[in-house]
Amino acid sequence: MGVAAAAPSGCDPPQNLLARAVCWVANSSRRAFLIIFLLGLTLRLWTLSLLPEDLIPPNPQWETGAIAISLAQTGTFSNPYLIPTGPTAHVPPLYVGATSLLYRVAGVGFTGGLVRWILILAAYSILWASVPWIGGRLGLGREAGVIGGLAGALAPGFPSEIEPFSALALALILVAFLSRWMGKGSTPVRSLFMGMAAGVAFHLQPVLLPVVLGCMAFEVWWTRSRRRTGLVGIMFLGIVLACLPWGWRNYQTFHEIIFVRGNLGLELYVGNHDNAHADIDVSDARHSFRHPRTDLQEAERVSVVGEAAYMREKQREALTWIGDNPGEFLQLTATRIAYFWIGPLHRPQRAFAHLVLFLLAAIGARKVLPTLNVPGRAALFIPLVTYPLIHYVVAYMPRYGEPVRWVLFLLAGVAVWRWVSGSFERLPSPSVGG
């Protein structure tokens, strides 16, 4: 189960000045991290300085902000909608809880909002600065990671709130699983703690669950060992233990079992209804759906029947519509798949940038696959297959793809490094150790 034998590296010897520069950065993980982190953070802080001051302070415009403010001021995880509606399971608790602690220290004003944005921008910068290390650990090479990390750090666009933390969690999960598959860290205690760590990550982003389940299933299939199957069972136990406290809170509050968050019914409805568009912004502009965050009548309905019952109502509406309109649902789904990978086609400039990244990543994947063993390929492609699944059936938002976008930048870095180093037909050095 070892990695493939090392292939020639474009750094041996460097072919041109640009290749030498990439090699110099890649030769030290710390150097690569610091350079990319400082460049990325400087650019994003400059972007932050251009924002109008009224956009900096916390505001209850969106669910995460509304709940964080409520938690900071009243101590209750509640009121995500237009009017007070009581306790909620609309969003995962980890990011909101951490944000509320920040607001308690720095205040629910300009200072608190500024610190929150700086921390988010720092998380993005840490993510892209870690891509060289991740590339080495996953067997794609630090040179490709330097190129992908720099491109991601300098790419235009303002960040989302939770996505950089979700992306970091995903990267660490994949590195940890690959280490297990290569025979490292597979003890009962480590398996239990890894499961608990994954369970904690679900409270940041529940969509990580299919990725973890996919990796666990691969481990059982790949090892075909009773011992390793038992260790996977211990890992699952760790996940359950980590999810029990919040699950018990949800059960006590809503009298039903809810896995971390309970807004799936509403999300299905928003993405699948009469006059729906694949892009939520277009549907919103058409006023084709009503959401309790912005519609008083819907918020009052939540207040009357309770959030859990409201979500069931919306799920029934969505499933009924899907059953009555299978052709439209399939068309929306196909469009959302395209949007997830190559961007919103009705916005040509953004779609073009996404398409270029996707094509470069496809070229990089084709070049690197022969250098990876089966576990290496699994670590790379399980998240690309499993993470987007839920997003194919709910309304598209650009931020949904951000947690796996670093994988595309890393694969694109493989292709660019081949051209830069003049070794397009040569293969990277596959090294799990990085």
GISUL-V413325 format. One record per helix or strand. SS is the DSSP state (a for helix, b for strand). FROM is the first residue (numbers start at 1). TO is the last residue. If there is no record, write none. Layout:
# GISUL-V413325
{{SS | FROM | TO} {SS | FROM | TO}}
This chain:
# GISUL-V413325
{{a | 17 | 26} {a | 29 | 49} {a | 53 | 55} {a | 63 | 74} {b | 78 | 78} {b | 87 | 87} {a | 93 | 106} {a | 110 | 137} {a | 142 | 154} {a | 163 | 181} {a | 188 | 202} {a | 208 | 223} {a | 226 | 254} {a | 264 | 271} {b | 279 | 279} {a | 280 | 286} {a | 296 | 305} {a | 307 | 324} {a | 326 | 342} {a | 348 | 371} {a | 374 | 386} {a | 389 | 392} {b | 396 | 396} {a | 398 | 421}}
